[in-house]
Amino acid sequence: MNREKLVRDGIPELIAAAGGEPHVRTASDEEFRTFLLRKLAEEAAEVYAAPSIEELADVLEVLHAIANEISASWDQVEAARDAKAVARGAFSRRLLLRTEPV
């Protein structure tokens, strides 16, 4: 069982400052992408369980890292979001689509 998880850059120092001994290594490119996607799922689950600004900020931080990994600027991500909103709409109307026959 893999007992590693992706952590923010400052976490090892915080662990050490609290008297702990952090055991860290740097992920390979392939590992980093895998762990970023796991972290996104983890953070999204935390938003689902308890929505808050802080939890949303965690999701946003992971999204920024993923964008960087795929060589996309945040402006490009926002432009793609805007284009989708124009083409398909956003979620402001709270529409629920029935996916089974009535």
N, CA, C and O atoms as CSV, one atom per row, in Angstrom:
chain,resi,resn,atom,element,x,y,z
A,1,MET,N,N,0.845,-1.184,0.000
A,1,MET,CA,C,0.000,0.000,0.000
A,1,MET,C,C,0.891,1.248,0.000
A,1,MET,O,O,1.836,1.356,0.782
A,2,ASN,N,N,0.568,2.174,-0.887
A,2,ASN,CA,C,1.339,3.404,-0.977
A,2,ASN,C,C,0.956,4.328,0.170
A,2,ASN,O,O,-0.213,4.685,0.321
A,3,ARG,N,N,1.921,4.708,0.962
A,3,ARG,CA,C,1.656,5.559,2.115
A,3,ARG,C,C,2.189,6.965,1.891
A,3,ARG,O,O,2.513,7.673,2.845
A,4,GLU,N,N,2.277,7.362,0.640
A,4,GLU,CA,C,2.746,8.702,0.312
A,4,GLU,C,C,1.575,9.546,-0.145
A,4,GLU,O,O,0.609,9.036,-0.714
A,5,LYS,N,N,1.668,10.836,0.107
A,5,LYS,CA,C,0.672,11.758,-0.412
A,5,LYS,C,C,1.358,13.068,-0.746
A,5,LYS,O,O,2.358,13.440,-0.133
A,6,LEU,N,N,0.813,13.746,-1.708
A,6,LEU,CA,C,1.328,15.041,-2.119
A,6,LEU,C,C,0.962,16.066,-1.057
A,6,LEU,O,O,-0.186,16.142,-0.620
A,7,VAL,N,N,1.950,16.852,-0.648
A,7,VAL,CA,C,1.710,17.895,0.352
A,7,VAL,C,C,2.221,19.230,-0.169
A,7,VAL,O,O,3.054,19.287,-1.073
A,8,ARG,N,N,1.711,20.287,0.412
A,8,ARG,CA,C,2.184,21.627,0.062
A,8,ARG,C,C,3.657,21.766,0.419
A,8,ARG,O,O,4.161,21.083,1.311
A,9,ASP,N,N,4.337,22.657,-0.287
A,9,ASP,CA,C,5.784,22.817,-0.147
A,9,ASP,C,C,6.242,23.119,1.279
A,9,ASP,O,O,7.337,22.713,1.667
A,10,GLY,N,N,5.435,23.815,2.060
A,10,GLY,CA,C,5.850,24.212,3.402
A,10,GLY,C,C,5.560,23.200,4.497
A,10,GLY,O,O,5.945,23.411,5.648
A,11,ILE,N,N,4.892,22.109,4.162
A,11,ILE,CA,C,4.492,21.128,5.179
A,11,ILE,C,C,5.684,20.466,5.874
A,11,ILE,O,O,5.648,20.321,7.096
A,12,PRO,N,N,6.738,20.058,5.161
A,12,PRO,CA,C,7.869,19.449,5.880
A,12,PRO,C,C,8.460,20.374,6.948
A,12,PRO,O,O,8.822,19.917,8.032
A,13,GLU,N,N,8.558,21.656,6.650
A,13,GLU,CA,C,9.087,22.606,7.630
A,13,GLU,C,C,8.158,22.733,8.833
A,13,GLU,O,O,8.621,22.846,9.968
A,14,LEU,N,N,6.864,22.716,8.591
A,14,LEU,CA,C,5.904,22.788,9.701
A,14,LEU,C,C,6.002,21.545,10.586
A,14,LEU,O,O,5.929,21.642,11.811
A,15,ILE,N,N,6.167,20.386,9.964
A,15,ILE,CA,C,6.320,19.146,10.734
A,15,ILE,C,C,7.587,19.209,11.580
A,15,ILE,O,O,7.572,18.864,12.761
A,16,ALA,N,N,8.684,19.655,10.965
A,16,ALA,CA,C,9.957,19.763,11.689
A,16,ALA,C,C,9.864,20.777,12.821
A,16,ALA,O,O,10.394,20.544,13.907
A,17,ALA,N,N,9.198,21.895,12.578
A,17,ALA,CA,C,9.053,22.927,13.610
A,17,ALA,C,C,8.239,22.423,14.796
A,17,ALA,O,O,8.406,22.894,15.921
A,18,ALA,N,N,7.352,21.456,14.531
A,18,ALA,CA,C,6.536,20.877,15.601
A,18,ALA,C,C,7.247,19.709,16.278
A,18,ALA,O,O,6.666,19.040,17.132
A,19,GLY,N,N,8.508,19.460,15.900
A,19,GLY,CA,C,9.274,18.396,16.532
A,19,GLY,C,C,9.249,17.074,15.803
A,19,GLY,O,O,9.847,16.102,16.264
A,20,GLY,N,N,8.564,17.017,14.670
A,20,GLY,CA,C,8.499,15.775,13.909
A,20,GLY,C,C,9.665,15.645,12.945
A,20,GLY,O,O,10.466,16.565,12.781
A,21,GLU,N,N,9.739,14.493,12.316
A,21,GLU,CA,C,10.784,14.240,11.328
A,21,GLU,C,C,10.115,13.873,10.004
A,21,GLU,O,O,9.746,12.718,9.791
A,22,PRO,N,N,9.961,14.857,9.115
A,22,PRO,CA,C,9.283,14.577,7.849
A,22,PRO,C,C,10.143,13.711,6.929
A,22,PRO,O,O,11.342,13.948,6.779
A,23,HIS,N,N,9.533,12.731,6.331
A,23,HIS,CA,C,10.213,11.873,5.361
A,23,HIS,C,C,9.602,12.188,4.000
A,23,HIS,O,O,8.489,11.759,3.693
A,24,VAL,N,N,10.337,12.935,3.193
A,24,VAL,CA,C,9.826,13.362,1.894
A,24,VAL,C,C,10.810,13.013,0.788
A,24,VAL,O,O,11.999,12.801,1.027
A,25,ARG,N,N,10.288,12.961,-0.408
A,25,ARG,CA,C,11.097,12.827,-1.610
A,25,ARG,C,C,10.399,13.619,-2.702
A,25,ARG,O,O,9.226,13.971,-2.570
A,26,THR,N,N,11.109,13.896,-3.765
A,26,THR,CA,C,10.531,14.631,-4.882
A,26,THR,C,C,9.945,13.637,-5.881
A,26,THR,O,O,10.607,12.681,-6.284
A,27,ALA,N,N,8.706,13.874,-6.271
A,27,ALA,CA,C,8.020,12.996,-7.221
A,27,ALA,C,C,8.596,13.177,-8.624
A,27,ALA,O,O,9.028,14.267,-8.998
A,28,SER,N,N,8.593,12.097,-9.384
A,28,SER,CA,C,8.940,12.186,-10.805
A,28,SER,C,C,7.805,12.925,-11.515
A,28,SER,O,O,6.745,13.143,-10.927
A,29,ASP,N,N,8.019,13.307,-12.760
A,29,ASP,CA,C,6.974,14.002,-13.521
A,29,ASP,C,C,5.695,13.174,-13.590
A,29,ASP,O,O,4.601,13.688,-13.354
A,30,GLU,N,N,5.837,11.893,-13.913
A,30,GLU,CA,C,4.670,11.017,-14.026
A,30,GLU,C,C,3.964,10.860,-12.677
A,30,GLU,O,O,2.738,10.931,-12.600
A,31,GLU,N,N,4.741,10.648,-11.626
A,31,GLU,CA,C,4.156,10.520,-10.285
A,31,GLU,C,C,3.432,11.802,-9.891
A,31,GLU,O,O,2.337,11.764,-9.330
A,32,PHE,N,N,4.057,12.932,-10.191
A,32,PHE,CA,C,3.477,14.212,-9.792
A,32,PHE,C,C,2.090,14.385,-10.391
A,32,PHE,O,O,1.163,14.802,-9.698
A,33,ARG,N,N,1.941,14.069,-11.675
A,33,ARG,CA,C,0.623,14.189,-12.308
A,33,ARG,C,C,-0.394,13.262,-11.639
A,33,ARG,O,O,-1.528,13.662,-11.377
A,34,THR,N,N,0.013,12.037,-11.367
A,34,THR,CA,C,-0.883,11.087,-10.704
A,34,THR,C,C,-1.285,11.589,-9.322
A,34,THR,O,O,-2.462,11.559,-8.960
A,35,PHE,N,N,-0.305,12.049,-8.555
A,35,PHE,CA,C,-0.586,12.523,-7.205
A,35,PHE,C,C,-1.396,13.817,-7.218
A,35,PHE,O,O,-2.199,14.047,-6.314
A,36,LEU,N,N,-1.197,14.670,-8.235
A,36,LEU,CA,C,-2.020,15.877,-8.351
A,36,LEU,C,C,-3.488,15.511,-8.560
A,36,LEU,O,O,-4.374,16.112,-7.953
A,37,LEU,N,N,-3.739,14.532,-9.413
A,37,LEU,CA,C,-5.124,14.123,-9.663
A,37,LEU,C,C,-5.745,13.494,-8.418
A,37,LEU,O,O,-6.924,13.709,-8.136
A,38,ARG,N,N,-4.964,12.726,-7.680
A,38,ARG,CA,C,-5.461,12.179,-6.402
A,38,ARG,C,C,-5.771,13.305,-5.425
A,38,ARG,O,O,-6.785,13.280,-4.728
A,39,LYS,N,N,-4.874,14.299,-5.386
A,39,LYS,CA,C,-5.066,15.432,-4.474
A,39,LYS,C,C,-6.323,16.203,-4.856
A,39,LYS,O,O,-7.062,16.655,-3.981
A,40,LEU,N,N,-6.574,16.359,-6.160
A,40,LEU,CA,C,-7.787,17.044,-6.607
A,40,LEU,C,C,-9.027,16.303,-6.114
A,40,LEU,O,O,-9.966,16.925,-5.617
A,41,ALA,N,N,-9.035,14.979,-6.250
A,41,ALA,CA,C,-10.173,14.185,-5.769
A,41,ALA,C,C,-10.329,14.331,-4.260
A,41,ALA,O,O,-11.443,14.473,-3.758
A,42,GLU,N,N,-9.212,14.295,-3.540
A,42,GLU,CA,C,-9.234,14.444,-2.077
A,42,GLU,C,C,-9.808,15.803,-1.677
A,42,GLU,O,O,-10.684,15.890,-0.816
A,43,GLU,N,N,-9.308,16.850,-2.309
A,43,GLU,CA,C,-9.762,18.198,-1.953
A,43,GLU,C,C,-11.216,18.421,-2.365
A,43,GLU,O,O,-11.967,19.081,-1.648
A,44,ALA,N,N,-11.618,17.875,-3.517
A,44,ALA,CA,C,-13.013,17.995,-3.944
A,44,ALA,C,C,-13.935,17.278,-2.960
A,44,ALA,O,O,-15.024,17.769,-2.663
A,45,ALA,N,N,-13.510,16.128,-2.455
A,45,ALA,CA,C,-14.303,15.402,-1.458
A,45,ALA,C,C,-14.454,16.225,-0.184
A,45,ALA,O,O,-15.498,16.185,0.466
A,46,GLU,N,N,-13.414,16.967,0.171
A,46,GLU,CA,C,-13.493,17.818,1.363
A,46,GLU,C,C,-14.471,18.971,1.144
A,46,GLU,O,O,-15.190,19.353,2.067
A,47,VAL,N,N,-14.505,19.521,-0.056
A,47,VAL,CA,C,-15.492,20.566,-0.367
A,47,VAL,C,C,-16.893,19.972,-0.296
A,47,VAL,O,O,-17.808,20.594,0.244
A,48,TYR,N,N,-17.060,18.771,-0.838
A,48,TYR,CA,C,-18.356,18.099,-0.816
A,48,TYR,C,C,-18.828,17.884,0.621
A,48,TYR,O,O,-20.001,18.092,0.932
A,49,ALA,N,N,-17.916,17.469,1.489
A,49,ALA,CA,C,-18.259,17.169,2.881
A,49,ALA,C,C,-18.526,18.423,3.701
A,49,ALA,O,O,-19.397,18.422,4.571
A,50,ALA,N,N,-17.792,19.480,3.435
A,50,ALA,CA,C,-17.918,20.703,4.237
A,50,ALA,C,C,-17.490,21.912,3.407
A,50,ALA,O,O,-16.354,22.374,3.519
A,51,PRO,N,N,-18.401,22.426,2.572
A,51,PRO,CA,C,-18.042,23.557,1.715
A,51,PRO,C,C,-17.587,24.769,2.533
A,51,PRO,O,O,-18.260,25.187,3.475
A,52,SER,N,N,-16.436,25.321,2.156
A,52,SER,CA,C,-15.933,26.530,2.805
A,52,SER,C,C,-14.962,27.218,1.857
A,52,SER,O,O,-14.472,26.614,0.903
A,53,ILE,N,N,-14.695,28.473,2.129
A,53,ILE,CA,C,-13.737,29.217,1.315
A,53,ILE,C,C,-12.370,28.549,1.378
A,53,ILE,O,O,-11.689,28.432,0.360
A,54,GLU,N,N,-11.970,28.114,2.556
A,54,GLU,CA,C,-10.658,27.479,2.715
A,54,GLU,C,C,-10.549,26.195,1.897
A,54,GLU,O,O,-9.517,25.948,1.274
A,55,GLU,N,N,-11.589,25.386,1.892
A,55,GLU,CA,C,-11.567,24.149,1.105
A,55,GLU,C,C,-11.570,24.459,-0.388
A,55,GLU,O,O,-10.885,23.790,-1.162
A,56,LEU,N,N,-12.336,25.470,-0.797
A,56,LEU,CA,C,-12.317,25.883,-2.205
A,56,LEU,C,C,-10.931,26.371,-2.609
A,56,LEU,O,O,-10.477,26.107,-3.722
A,57,ALA,N,N,-10.259,27.082,-1.705
A,57,ALA,CA,C,-8.900,27.560,-1.984
A,57,ALA,C,C,-7.948,26.388,-2.188
A,57,ALA,O,O,-7.046,26.466,-3.022
A,58,ASP,N,N,-8.135,25.307,-1.440
A,58,ASP,CA,C,-7.300,24.119,-1.617
A,58,ASP,C,C,-7.511,23.514,-3.007
A,58,ASP,O,O,-6.549,23.138,-3.676
A,59,VAL,N,N,-8.769,23.422,-3.437
A,59,VAL,CA,C,-9.061,22.909,-4.778
A,59,VAL,C,C,-8.420,23.808,-5.827
A,59,VAL,O,O,-7.820,23.325,-6.787
A,60,LEU,N,N,-8.548,25.105,-5.641
A,60,LEU,CA,C,-7.988,26.058,-6.596
A,60,LEU,C,C,-6.471,25.939,-6.683
A,60,LEU,O,O,-5.903,26.035,-7.771
A,61,GLU,N,N,-5.815,25.731,-5.551
A,61,GLU,CA,C,-4.358,25.563,-5.553
A,61,GLU,C,C,-3.956,24.339,-6.373
A,61,GLU,O,O,-2.990,24.386,-7.136
A,62,VAL,N,N,-4.694,23.250,-6.215
A,62,VAL,CA,C,-4.403,22.040,-6.984
A,62,VAL,C,C,-4.671,22.282,-8.469
A,62,VAL,O,O,-3.895,21.840,-9.316
A,63,LEU,N,N,-5.751,22.974,-8.786
A,63,LEU,CA,C,-6.052,23.276,-10.187
A,63,LEU,C,C,-4.960,24.130,-10.816
A,63,LEU,O,O,-4.596,23.917,-11.973
A,64,HIS,N,N,-4.440,25.087,-10.073
A,64,HIS,CA,C,-3.324,25.899,-10.574
A,64,HIS,C,C,-2.111,25.015,-10.860
A,64,HIS,O,O,-1.443,25.192,-11.879
A,65,ALA,N,N,-1.824,24.075,-9.977
A,65,ALA,CA,C,-0.678,23.180,-10.173
A,65,ALA,C,C,-0.884,22.286,-11.394
A,65,ALA,O,O,0.053,22.048,-12.156
A,66,ILE,N,N,-2.106,21.792,-11.581
A,66,ILE,CA,C,-2.398,20.961,-12.750
A,66,ILE,C,C,-2.251,21.786,-14.024
A,66,ILE,O,O,-1.667,21.316,-15.001
A,67,ALA,N,N,-2.772,23.001,-14.024
A,67,ALA,CA,C,-2.626,23.878,-15.194
A,67,ALA,C,C,-1.154,24.080,-15.522
A,67,ALA,O,O,-0.755,24.006,-16.685
A,68,ASN,N,N,-0.361,24.332,-14.511
A,68,ASN,CA,C,1.077,24.509,-14.714
A,68,ASN,C,C,1.711,23.245,-15.297
A,68,ASN,O,O,2.576,23.326,-16.170
A,69,GLU,N,N,1.282,22.084,-14.813
A,69,GLU,CA,C,1.823,20.807,-15.293
A,69,GLU,C,C,1.523,20.571,-16.764
A,69,GLU,O,O,2.325,19.953,-17.465
A,70,ILE,N,N,0.387,21.051,-17.241
A,70,ILE,CA,C,0.042,20.856,-18.651
A,70,ILE,C,C,0.418,22.080,-19.483
A,70,ILE,O,O,-0.026,22.240,-20.620
A,71,SER,N,N,1.243,22.936,-18.893
A,71,SER,CA,C,1.756,24.142,-19.570
A,71,SER,C,C,0.647,25.087,-20.011
A,71,SER,O,O,0.711,25.684,-21.086
A,72,ALA,N,N,-0.362,25.212,-19.168
A,72,ALA,CA,C,-1.457,26.141,-19.432
A,72,ALA,C,C,-1.398,27.268,-18.407
A,72,ALA,O,O,-1.217,27.025,-17.214
A,73,SER,N,N,-1.551,28.485,-18.875
A,73,SER,CA,C,-1.613,29.606,-17.940
A,73,SER,C,C,-3.009,29.655,-17.333
A,73,SER,O,O,-3.957,29.100,-17.889
A,74,TRP,N,N,-3.128,30.320,-16.190
A,74,TRP,CA,C,-4.446,30.437,-15.583
A,74,TRP,C,C,-5.356,31.278,-16.465
A,74,TRP,O,O,-6.568,31.063,-16.489
A,75,ASP,N,N,-4.781,32.239,-17.193
A,75,ASP,CA,C,-5.568,33.029,-18.142
A,75,ASP,C,C,-6.165,32.129,-19.224
A,75,ASP,O,O,-7.304,32.340,-19.641
A,76,GLN,N,N,-5.415,31.133,-19.680
A,76,GLN,CA,C,-5.935,30.193,-20.674
A,76,GLN,C,C,-7.075,29.363,-20.094
A,76,GLN,O,O,-8.075,29.115,-20.767
A,77,VAL,N,N,-6.922,28.942,-18.862
A,77,VAL,CA,C,-7.978,28.160,-18.207
A,77,VAL,C,C,-9.240,29.010,-18.077
A,77,VAL,O,O,-10.340,28.548,-18.380
A,78,GLU,N,N,-9.079,30.242,-17.630
A,78,GLU,CA,C,-10.233,31.143,-17.487
A,78,GLU,C,C,-10.882,31.428,-18.839
A,78,GLU,O,O,-12.107,31.494,-18.934
A,79,ALA,N,N,-10.071,31.597,-19.885
A,79,ALA,CA,C,-10.615,31.839,-21.223
A,79,ALA,C,C,-11.422,30.633,-21.700
A,79,ALA,O,O,-12.478,30.800,-22.310
A,80,ALA,N,N,-10.935,29.422,-21.429
A,80,ALA,CA,C,-11.665,28.209,-21.793
A,80,ALA,C,C,-12.966,28.112,-21.004
A,80,ALA,O,O,-13.999,27.721,-21.546
A,81,ARG,N,N,-12.910,28.469,-19.725
A,81,ARG,CA,C,-14.124,28.466,-18.900
A,81,ARG,C,C,-15.137,29.458,-19.447
A,81,ARG,O,O,-16.321,29.143,-19.567
A,82,ASP,N,N,-14.668,30.663,-19.781
A,82,ASP,CA,C,-15.556,31.686,-20.346
A,82,ASP,C,C,-16.179,31.213,-21.655
A,82,ASP,O,O,-17.375,31.400,-21.878
A,83,ALA,N,N,-15.374,30.603,-22.518
A,83,ALA,CA,C,-15.878,30.122,-23.808
A,83,ALA,C,C,-16.944,29.049,-23.610
A,83,ALA,O,O,-17.955,29.045,-24.312
A,84,LYS,N,N,-16.727,28.145,-22.664
A,84,LYS,CA,C,-17.737,27.114,-22.386
A,84,LYS,C,C,-19.013,27.739,-21.838
A,84,LYS,O,O,-20.117,27.310,-22.175
A,85,ALA,N,N,-18.858,28.748,-20.996
A,85,ALA,CA,C,-20.031,29.417,-20.430
A,85,ALA,C,C,-20.846,30.088,-21.529
A,85,ALA,O,O,-22.076,30.063,-21.496
A,86,VAL,N,N,-20.166,30.687,-22.500
A,86,VAL,CA,C,-20.867,31.322,-23.619
A,86,VAL,C,C,-21.549,30.260,-24.479
A,86,VAL,O,O,-22.704,30.429,-24.870
A,87,ALA,N,N,-20.850,29.177,-24.774
A,87,ALA,CA,C,-21.372,28.141,-25.666
A,87,ALA,C,C,-22.444,27.270,-25.021
A,87,ALA,O,O,-23.417,26.898,-25.676
A,88,ARG,N,N,-22.273,26.944,-23.749
A,88,ARG,CA,C,-23.169,25.983,-23.091
A,88,ARG,C,C,-23.856,26.521,-21.850
A,88,ARG,O,O,-24.759,25.885,-21.305
A,89,GLY,N,N,-23.429,27.688,-21.407
A,89,GLY,CA,C,-23.973,28.251,-20.183
A,89,GLY,C,C,-23.115,27.884,-18.985
A,89,GLY,O,O,-22.130,27.154,-19.098
A,90,ALA,N,N,-23.516,28.408,-17.842
A,90,ALA,CA,C,-22.820,28.117,-16.585
A,90,ALA,C,C,-23.755,27.230,-15.757
A,90,ALA,O,O,-24.453,26.379,-16.307
A,91,PHE,N,N,-23.767,27.424,-14.470
A,91,PHE,CA,C,-24.670,26.663,-13.600
A,91,PHE,C,C,-25.573,27.594,-12.798
A,91,PHE,O,O,-26.147,27.187,-11.787
A,92,SER,N,N,-25.699,28.831,-13.241
A,92,SER,CA,C,-26.434,29.844,-12.479
A,92,SER,C,C,-27.935,29.575,-12.409
A,92,SER,O,O,-28.592,30.011,-11.464
A,93,ARG,N,N,-28.485,28.867,-13.390
A,93,ARG,CA,C,-29.928,28.594,-13.389
A,93,ARG,C,C,-30.285,27.330,-12.608
A,93,ARG,O,O,-31.466,27.013,-12.466
A,94,ARG,N,N,-29.305,26.617,-12.110
A,94,ARG,CA,C,-29.520,25.436,-11.261
A,94,ARG,C,C,-30.353,24.348,-11.938
A,94,ARG,O,O,-31.151,23.683,-11.278
A,95,LEU,N,N,-30.178,24.161,-13.231
A,95,LEU,CA,C,-30.984,23.215,-13.993
A,95,LEU,C,C,-30.577,21.777,-13.702
A,95,LEU,O,O,-29.390,21.456,-13.649
A,96,LEU,N,N,-31.570,20.915,-13.513
A,96,LEU,CA,C,-31.351,19.483,-13.316
A,96,LEU,C,C,-31.976,18.754,-14.496
A,96,LEU,O,O,-33.173,18.900,-14.745
A,97,LEU,N,N,-31.200,17.985,-15.216
A,97,LEU,CA,C,-31.669,17.254,-16.385
A,97,LEU,C,C,-32.000,15.825,-15.988
A,97,LEU,O,O,-31.170,15.118,-15.417
A,98,ARG,N,N,-33.218,15.412,-16.295
A,98,ARG,CA,C,-33.594,14.027,-16.037
A,98,ARG,C,C,-32.903,13.165,-17.082
A,98,ARG,O,O,-32.994,13.448,-18.277
A,99,THR,N,N,-32.226,12.131,-16.653
A,99,THR,CA,C,-31.450,11.296,-17.569
A,99,THR,C,C,-32.099,9.944,-17.832
A,99,THR,O,O,-31.506,9.079,-18.477
A,100,GLU,N,N,-33.297,9.768,-17.340
A,100,GLU,CA,C,-34.023,8.523,-17.579
A,100,GLU,C,C,-35.409,8.885,-18.082
A,100,GLU,O,O,-35.899,9.977,-17.794
A,101,PRO,N,N,-36.050,8.000,-18.824
A,101,PRO,CA,C,-37.399,8.312,-19.332
A,101,PRO,C,C,-38.399,8.505,-18.196
A,101,PRO,O,O,-38.287,7.896,-17.132
A,102,VAL,N,N,-39.366,9.358,-18.448
A,102,VAL,CA,C,-40.419,9.626,-17.452
A,102,VAL,C,C,-41.458,8.539,-17.496
A,102,VAL,O,O,-42.426,8.580,-16.737
